């Protein structure tokens, strides 16, 4: 399911560390990795030359840090607008997963600062793993899926099971949130999934594949609750579905409603205390 990974590097952040952790997962240890660094256009030839040289060093350092088999890694150094180039290269190599660092900027800040990760998520249909600069990347054992009846959540469940199937001692954490927009929070409760159809189906699928699972419920504002559960349950990787609400005519444009509104994926991207894998189902 994950055979080609696009890793974007800038010389800062935890993206390389995240990929090294991912490569410890047996189901994707043989995936091909393309490392991308984008050089933005500069005003002078001398400055541009310096940027190209620095970009080459960043790629070389990333390759050395990752210590991958040469047959499994390639690098690309390209000029352009990073948010456009990342999407282009992801399409060119037909990436199954994009791994990027993120500063965790809030909605309006993302627009004003031209946040690359936020724009790439809006414009790409591919799963995207975001790693904020201020989090600690842990070895992946406990994977949480925010589960409901949506197709995007079901796709996240499939991806989580794929990742967990060969992780010794791995555990799937299923979280089902009852929405209370008033913000009234309930206790985080571990439940017997038999009384919750959504959880029951997910637990049954995990059992079928021999994967240990635990199910939890809570209520409150969904974004806040998902982040609260991820932190309190000491989650190593959070998977969240994000359906694309835009009409087909607008697929090439950033969803401004999401950027400045209160979208679930945007809240979790900014506030989660663990790496977040966002997966989209295109309508």
Protein Blocks (a to p, Z undefined) as FASTA:
>chain_A
ZZbdcdddehiajklmmmmmmmmpmklmmpccdddddddddfbfklmmmmmmmmmmmmmm
mmmmnopafklgccdddeddfklmmmmmmmmnopabdcdddehiafklmmmnopaklmmm
mmpcbdcddddfkbccdddfbdcddddfbfklmmmmmmmmmmmmmmghiacddddddddf
kopacddddddfklmmklmmmmmmmmmnopacdddddeddfklmmmmmmmmnopabdcdd
dddfbdfklmmpccfklmmmccfklmmmmmpcbdcddddddZZ
